[in-house]
């Protein structure tokens, strides 16, 4: 299956493997924890380190971009080919907090290589997956004899992703002209497992809220007044119970408006994955499956919108009894959204649903904390086909498809830049994102390098503007 250019790519990667891993380890030693104000200087140092490394790689432009919070890194390398597509790679250089006392076997910011793995905070999430693009573009040039990439290549590496990307959308809007592109590739995701290379094609969106319910002006005696006045704790429970019907579908009118339904092909592709439902259930620490009727487990968590009761609080919760009608109660809800849904429309629908279900005498307030839009890449998009072909060359294997049930800044990239978002990641579930002993599988990391080396040429050949 190997061709001459592929052999050159692999030889180049092998020859530069040691230096590449040494440089990555140097970057991992910078504790760029965005959530810790005392580490702000380290996040800035991480950005400066990456900008210098990208310049050394050959990017003629490599800049640190300040934000109202912590800095991002931008780089660009124009192609000499007229009509070449422009591709923006997204990742992040900030990391989660970590300390040896958390249970790490080694110091989290002193990376070690053991048994074919590199351990250290950020090894997989996301410094390793950002860094493979540096060696990937050099291997691309070496194999093709080019002086510039086959695409106009841009990178935007955020510094606040682990803190919720609070300034990212504003940065995109402010720098939209510089970031203009034909597609975005997000390298902050993963594969199904070590033996099953996959490409993610979508992420769900999110909106969540808190509903505060108020009844009597103070807690009152349930014997004197109970059964004759509205009880906010009861109404919170009634709202929670009414959120789903007997088929576990969300009952909020308009909730499913615009939902892009799964096609038969997509359902068949999901079914190709080696999914062990019993093992998945054990990982969920649950004892039974339950969800929207008519859908399998992966379809429910990847491609169907959901509503969850995150918490219900009301009245007396201390030891023993306290016979009252409480004065207030609280309900927290979250809604995972899929392609075609508008978070603002869902918010309006939830507000109307709550208002229509509460009796007189119950005052309520609803606070929404923000929203993330869903994103979905069509299976027939030419850029996605390039990702799949390039990954197939690197792994010498059929590439399967996944989605992710969570949310991230991909939707901001999609909405502000108005281009499709694609995902290229090589991390696996055992890498321990946000956990102790985070690691990256070195063989997979180098497969990421190889995929990137093939990708730019494939995009340049098959996708012209």
C-alpha positions, 0 to 999 in steps of 0.5 A: 500500500506504500508509495514512494512519497509515503516512504519518504514521509516515514523516513523523514519522520523516523529521522527526526523523531528524537528531536521532535519528542525532545522539543515536545517534552520541553514544551510540556515542562511549561505549566501553562494552567489557564485556570490558575491566575498564578500561572498566567506568566507560564501561559504567556511563556508557553505562547512565546515558546510555541511562536518561536518553534513555529518560526523555526519550523518555517512559518514566515509569520508566527505571532502571539496574539493578546486577548482580554485574558490569556494569549493565543498563537497565530501562524501562517505559511502561504502556498505558492500555488494559485487557487490553493485552499486555505486551511486553519488548524485549531488547538490550544496550548493551555492545560488542566491543573496537575500536581503530584499529590493528585495521584500522579506516578511522576511529576506532571510537568516533568514528562517521562517516556515509558513503554512507548508512551510520553507521560505529562500534563498536556501530552495528549490534551492538547500540546502533543496534538498541536505539535505534530503539525510542526513535523508534519508540514516539514515531512510534507515539504520533504516528500514533495520537494516543495518550498511552501505547503500545498495549501495556505496553512494557518494555525490558531492555538488558543490559551484559554480552552481549559477555562471555557474559552471566555475570550475566544469568540471575541478574538475570532471576530476581531481577527476575522480578516487574518483568520479567513479560510476555507475550512478549519481542522481541529486537532483537539479530539481523539480516536475510538481506541488504539486499534480503531482509527476514526474521524470525528464528524460532529459535536453537540452544542449546549445550553444550560440554565437555573430555574429559581422558584419562589412561593411563600415569603418565608418557610411556613407550617405545613399543618397550618398551610400545606395543601392550600398554598403552592409549594415551590419544591413540589413545582420544581419536582413537577417540572423535572418530572414533566421534562420527558414523556414515556418515550424519553423524548423532551416535551418542551414544545419546539425543542426538536425544531430544525433537528437534522435526523440521522441518515441510514448511512450514518446509522450504519457507519456508527454500527461499524464501530466495535462498541461494547455496550456492557463495557460502556455501561461499566465505564458510565458507573451506571446499572442500566441503559435508558434513553429516547426510544428508537435509538441505539446508545451511540446515536443517543449520545452523539446525534440526538438532543437531550435534556438532563436534570442536573440538580433539584434543591428545595426546602429542608434537607438536614437531618430528621424532619421539618414539616414546612412548605418551603419558600423557594426551590431551585432546578438546574437543567442542561440541554445538549443540542445537535445540528439544526438546533438554535440555542437561542430558540431552545432558550425561548422555548424553555422559558415559555414552557416553564412559564406555562406550567407554573401555577399562580403564586409561584414566582420564577426566574430563569438564568441561562449561562450561555450557549455553544452551537452544535457543528456537523461536517457532511460526510461528502465534504471534499475536505473531510474526504481528504482527512479520511484518505490521509489518515488511511494512508498513515494508519494503512487501515479503513477509517471509521466515523464517530461524533462526540457528545460534548461541546467545545469552541469548534462551533465558534470557529464554524459560526464566526468564520462561516466555514466547515469544521473538521476534526483530526485527532489521534488521542485515545480514551486511555490517555487520561485527559484532565486526569492523573498520569495523562499520556500520549501513545508515541506510535499514534502521535507519529501517525498524526504527524504522518497524516498531517504530512499527507493531508496538505498535498491531498487537499491541494490536489482534490480541493481547489477554490 
